[in-house]
Amino acid sequence: MKKIAIIGANDFQRQLILKAKEMGLETHVFAWEDGAVGKADADYFYPISIIEKELILEKCKEIGIDGICSIASDLAVLTVDYVAEKMGLNANSIECSEIATNKFLMRKAFKKNGDPIPKFIEVGENEKFDISDFSYPLIVKPTDRSGSRGITKITDKSQLSAAIKSACNESFEHKAMIEEFAEGKEYSVECVSFHGKPTLLAVTEKITTGAPHFIETGHNEPAPISAEMVEKIKSVVYHALNSLKITEGASHSEIKIDDDGNIKIIEIGSRMGGDCIGSDLVRISTGYDFTKMVIDVALGNEPDFKKVVEPRNAAVRFIFTEKDMADCEEMLNDGWQLERKFIEHEFDGHTITDSSNRYGYYIMKGNMLCS
């Protein structure tokens, strides 16, 4: 029996654990026990932080794993690629993971290779900098976090200091990035790559709270865009994946398209998109088993593009308030079918500050257009 190491055990990673077991693999899962809902599903569970890559490497050598993967965590990507490279397993390089998990290094790689991106600069909380040639509004974000943490849109100079402080406080390296705000509708692009050849699986329409923090409230697949625009997206995203040296496994690209059809790259992760996009929505909307593809590539096998279900429209809605639950129930009454429901927190009135402290979500499928 082949052995697969999985980094992380939250609800998103649980889907990966279940898929690996379905494929007949022996699962070795690494994560803190707090919030490790996938622990009960793992064949072997190790209460080791996902950032302890040296400890995980030592254990993986002892186990003799055949592959290692994760699906929705930038922190996990660093460990996955580190262990894989040290053990000669199939994954992106350590260099790739370092670039793809740091927004400033990512921007530099995009700029060097001519990818369409907003103007940007990296700053520390107390560092001097010059953005006199930047045009407001601006986005300020941590250089090395995901899940909408520490992101603020600002419209004038008076808001800049507080936004930088917020971003630096969230950043592991205490750095922020300032960039011009890219106008347009926001989408994400899910791809899978094998030995340097990318394949676009789905384009997702993103719904957020809007300014100032842009926390995701839901996603729709497939996005309502033309076939011509999909081809344009392919061209831009494939070139950008090459800039980041992403050659293996899932990638999650966030882009904006303005009213004139111009594309700007916001950022790209060398991992499957979180928020149930990769683990659930892609499978529902395309029929492709994206989660299985991630495992196959980690084992050094070419991904299988056989459709495992009949494609349907797919939607996920995140719960911020009790009214959101009522709205989801109304969608179900209007003809949508419930794929999965997950409520992590009781309604205690806490403020939703980023993707990590939403109450839960509903995943739905149907034959009607998303709204």
C-alpha positions in Angstrom: 0.0 0.0 0.0 1.4 3.4 -1.0 1.7 6.0 1.7 0.8 9.7 1.4 1.6 12.5 3.8 -1.0 15.2 4.1 -0.1 18.5 5.7 -3.0 20.0 7.7 -6.2 18.5 9.1 -8.8 21.3 9.0 -12.1 20.8 7.2 -10.6 21.7 3.8 -7.8 19.2 4.3 -10.2 16.6 5.5 -11.5 16.3 1.9 -8.0 15.4 0.9 -7.7 12.8 3.6 -11.0 11.2 2.6 -10.0 11.1 -1.1 -6.7 9.5 -0.4 -8.4 6.8 1.7 -10.9 6.3 -1.1 -7.9 5.7 -3.5 -6.6 3.0 -1.2 -3.7 5.0 0.2 -2.3 4.9 3.7 -2.7 8.4 5.1 -0.2 10.1 7.4 -1.5 13.5 8.5 0.5 16.2 10.3 -1.2 19.1 12.1 -1.9 20.6 15.5 -4.7 18.8 17.3 -6.7 22.0 17.8 -9.2 22.2 15.0 -7.9 19.0 13.4 -11.3 17.7 12.3 -9.6 15.3 9.9 -7.7 13.5 12.7 -10.4 10.8 13.1 -10.2 10.0 9.3 -6.4 9.6 9.2 -4.8 6.3 9.4 -1.9 7.9 11.3 -2.0 11.4 12.9 1.0 13.3 14.2 0.4 16.4 16.4 3.2 18.4 14.7 2.7 22.0 13.5 2.6 22.2 9.7 5.5 24.7 9.8 7.9 22.3 11.6 9.2 21.1 8.2 12.4 19.5 9.6 10.5 17.4 12.1 8.0 16.4 9.4 10.8 15.5 7.0 12.4 13.3 9.7 9.1 11.5 10.3 8.4 11.1 6.6 11.8 9.5 6.0 11.0 7.1 8.8 7.6 6.3 7.3 8.9 6.0 3.8 6.2 8.1 2.1 5.5 7.9 -1.6 4.1 11.4 -1.9 3.2 14.5 0.1 0.5 17.2 -0.5 -1.9 19.8 0.9 -4.7 21.7 -0.8 -5.5 25.1 0.7 -2.7 26.5 2.8 0.3 28.6 1.8 2.1 27.6 5.0 1.6 23.9 4.1 3.0 24.5 0.6 6.4 25.5 2.1 6.6 22.2 4.0 5.2 20.1 1.2 7.8 21.3 -1.3 10.6 21.2 1.3 10.0 17.6 2.2 9.4 16.5 -1.4 12.6 18.0 -2.7 14.6 16.5 0.2 13.1 13.1 -0.5 13.1 13.2 -4.3 9.3 13.2 -4.6 7.2 15.0 -7.2 6.4 18.6 -6.3 7.4 22.1 -7.0 10.8 23.3 -6.0 11.6 24.9 -2.7 12.4 28.1 -4.7 9.0 28.0 -6.2 7.2 27.7 -2.9 9.2 30.6 -1.4 8.3 32.9 -4.3 4.6 31.8 -4.5 4.0 32.3 -0.8 5.5 35.8 -0.6 3.6 38.5 -2.4 6.5 40.8 -2.8 8.8 38.1 -4.3 5.9 37.0 -6.4 5.4 40.6 -7.7 9.1 40.9 -8.5 8.9 37.6 -10.6 5.8 38.8 -12.4 7.4 42.2 -13.2 10.6 40.6 -14.4 8.7 38.4 -16.8 6.3 41.0 -18.1 3.1 39.8 -16.5 0.2 42.3 -16.1 0.2 43.5 -12.5 -0.5 46.7 -10.5 2.3 49.0 -9.4 3.7 47.9 -6.0 6.2 48.5 -3.3 7.2 46.6 -0.1 7.5 48.4 3.2 8.1 47.8 6.9 6.0 49.5 9.6 8.6 52.1 10.4 10.5 52.3 7.1 10.6 55.3 4.8 9.2 54.9 1.3 8.1 57.0 -1.6 4.8 56.3 -3.4 4.4 59.8 -4.9 3.9 58.3 -8.3 1.2 55.9 -7.1 -2.5 56.7 -7.8 -5.2 56.2 -5.2 -7.1 54.1 -4.2 -4.4 51.6 -2.9 -4.5 48.1 -1.5 -2.3 47.4 1.6 -1.7 43.8 2.5 0.7 41.5 4.3 3.5 40.1 2.1 3.0 36.5 3.3 -0.6 35.8 4.4 -3.8 34.5 2.8 -7.5 34.4 3.6 -8.0 38.2 3.4 -6.0 38.7 6.6 -4.7 42.3 7.1 -6.0 43.6 3.7 -7.2 47.2 3.5 -8.3 49.4 0.7 -7.5 53.1 1.3 -8.6 56.1 -0.6 -6.2 58.8 0.7 -2.8 59.3 2.5 -4.4 59.7 6.0 -5.4 56.0 6.0 -2.0 54.7 5.0 -0.2 54.4 8.3 -3.0 52.4 10.0 -3.3 50.1 7.0 0.5 49.4 7.0 0.4 48.7 10.7 -2.5 46.3 10.3 -0.8 44.4 7.5 2.6 44.2 9.3 0.9 42.9 12.4 -0.6 40.0 10.3 2.6 39.3 8.4 4.9 36.6 9.6 7.9 38.7 8.5 6.3 42.0 9.6 6.2 43.4 6.1 3.4 45.0 4.0 2.9 45.6 0.3 1.3 48.7 -1.1 -0.1 48.5 -4.6 -2.4 50.4 -6.8 -6.0 49.1 -6.7 -6.8 47.1 -9.8 -10.3 47.9 -11.1 -12.6 45.3 -12.4 -14.5 42.1 -11.6 -12.6 39.6 -9.5 -12.2 35.9 -10.5 -10.1 33.0 -9.5 -8.6 30.4 -11.9 -8.0 26.8 -11.0 -5.3 24.9 -12.9 -3.4 21.6 -12.5 0.1 21.2 -13.8 2.2 18.1 -14.5 5.9 18.3 -15.5 5.5 21.9 -16.5 2.3 21.5 -18.6 -0.7 23.5 -17.1 -4.4 22.7 -17.7 -7.1 25.2 -16.8 -10.0 23.5 -15.0 -12.3 26.3 -14.0 -12.8 30.0 -13.7 -14.6 31.1 -10.5 -16.7 34.2 -9.9 -15.7 35.7 -6.5 -18.1 37.5 -4.2 -16.7 39.6 -1.4 -17.7 42.1 1.3 -16.0 44.8 -0.8 -13.8 47.6 0.6 -12.0 47.9 2.9 -11.2 44.2 3.6 -12.6 42.2 0.7 -13.5 39.0 2.7 -15.0 36.3 0.5 -18.8 35.8 1.1 -19.2 33.3 -1.7 -18.1 31.8 -5.0 -19.9 30.7 -8.2 -18.8 28.2 -10.9 -18.6 28.3 -13.8 -18.1 32.1 -14.0 -20.4 33.8 -16.5 -17.7 34.8 -19.0 -17.3 34.1 -22.7 -15.2 31.3 -24.3 -13.0 34.0 -25.9 -12.2 35.5 -22.4 -11.4 32.0 -21.1 -8.8 31.7 -23.8 -7.3 35.1 -22.9 -7.2 34.1 -19.2 -5.4 30.9 -20.2 -2.7 32.8 -22.0 -2.1 35.2 -19.1 -2.3 32.7 -16.3 -0.1 30.0 -18.1 2.6 32.7 -18.6 2.4 33.8 -15.0 2.7 30.2 -13.7 5.9 29.9 -15.7 7.1 33.1 -14.1 6.7 31.5 -10.6 8.2 28.2 -11.7 5.0 26.3 -10.9 5.3 23.0 -12.7 3.5 20.5 -10.5 0.1 20.2 -9.0 -2.7 22.7 -8.3 -2.5 26.4 -8.7 -5.0 29.1 -7.7 -4.7 32.4 -9.6 -6.6 35.5 -8.5 -7.3 38.0 -11.3 -9.3 41.1 -12.2 -10.9 41.8 -15.5 -11.9 45.4 -16.2 -14.7 46.7 -18.5 -12.4 46.7 -21.5 -11.4 43.1 -21.0 -7.9 43.9 -19.6 -6.6 41.3 -17.1 -4.5 42.1 -14.0 -3.0 39.4 -11.9 -3.6 39.9 -8.2 -1.7 36.9 -6.9 -1.1 33.2 -7.6 -0.8 30.3 -5.1 1.0 27.1 -5.9 -1.9 25.2 -4.3 -5.5 24.4 -4.7 -7.8 27.3 -3.9 -9.4 27.3 -0.4 -13.0 28.2 0.4 -14.1 24.8 -1.0 -13.3 26.0 -4.5 -10.8 23.3 -5.4 -12.1 20.5 -3.1 -15.8 20.9 -4.1 -16.8 23.5 -6.6 -14.5 22.3 -9.4 -15.7 18.8 -9.1 -19.4 19.9 -9.2 -19.0 22.4 -12.1 -16.6 20.5 -14.3 -17.0 16.8 -13.4 -13.2 16.6 -12.8 -11.9 15.1 -9.6 -9.4 17.9 -8.7 -8.6 16.5 -5.3 -7.6 13.1 -6.8 -5.5 15.0 -9.4 -3.5 16.6 -6.6 -2.8 13.3 -5.0 -1.9 11.7 -8.4 0.6 14.4 -9.2 2.1 14.1 -5.7 2.7 10.4 -6.4 4.3 11.2 -9.7 1.3 10.2 -11.8 -0.3 12.1 -14.7 -3.6 13.6 -13.6 -6.8 11.8 -14.8 -9.2 14.1 -16.7 -12.1 11.6 -16.8 -15.3 13.2 -15.6 -16.6 11.5 -12.5 -19.9 13.4 -12.2 -22.2 15.2 -14.6 -21.3 18.9 -14.4 -23.7 21.3 -12.7 -23.7 24.9 -11.6 -21.9 25.2 -8.2 -22.0 27.7 -5.4 -20.6 28.2 -1.9 -22.0 30.7 0.5 -20.2 31.6 3.7 -22.1 32.3 6.9 -21.5 35.7 8.6 -24.9 36.1 10.2 -28.0 34.0 11.0 -29.6 35.8 8.1 -27.0 34.2 5.8 -28.2 30.8 6.9 -31.8 31.8 6.1 -30.7 33.0 2.7 -29.0 29.7 2.0 -32.1 27.8 3.1 -34.1 29.9 0.7 -31.8 29.0 -2.2 -32.4 25.3 -1.3 -36.1 26.0 -1.4 -35.7 27.6 -4.8 -34.3 24.5 -6.4 -30.6 24.3 -5.4 -29.4 21.0 -3.9 -27.3 20.9 -0.7 -23.9 19.3 -1.4 -22.5 19.9 2.1 -23.1 22.1 5.1 -20.5 23.0 7.7 -21.1 25.2 10.7 -17.9 25.6 12.8 -18.9 28.2 15.4 -22.0 28.9 17.3 -23.5 32.4 16.7 -21.8 34.5 19.3 -21.9 37.9 17.6 -18.1 38.0 16.9 -17.0 40.3 14.1 -15.8 38.5 11.0 -12.4 40.0 10.3 -11.1 37.5 7.7 -11.8 34.1 6.1 -10.7 32.2 9.2 -13.4 33.2 11.6 -16.6 32.9 9.4 -19.2 30.7 11.0 -19.3 28.1 8.2 -20.7 27.5 4.7 -23.2 25.9 2.5 -22.1 24.2 -0.8 -24.9 23.9 -3.3 -25.4 22.6 -6.9 -28.1 23.1 -9.4 -29.2 23.7 -13.0 -29.9 27.4 -12.6 -27.5 30.3 -12.8 -25.9 31.5 -9.6 -27.0 34.8 -8.1 
